[in-house]
C-alpha cells in the first residue's frame, strides 16, 4: 500500500479534475429539474395534461419527437467500456 496523503477536499477535487482533463475530458455542470420534488412532478403532470387537451396535441408530440431524434442523431454512440452500461435501479 502507498503512503496516505492528508489532502483537503479541495485538493482531492483538484487532483481528480486534473486527471480527468488529462484524459481529454471537460467538466460540465447542468441544472436539471428535481423529480423528487412533488411540486416539480405536479408541474410536469399539469403541462402534460395541457398538451393532451390541445386540439393540436398530436402535432406538438410529433414536433417534440422530431426534435429529440435530431438531437440524438448527431450524438456519437457512448462507449461504456468492457463492463457495459450500469444496471438499472
Long-range contacts (C-beta under 8 A, 24 or more apart in sequence): none
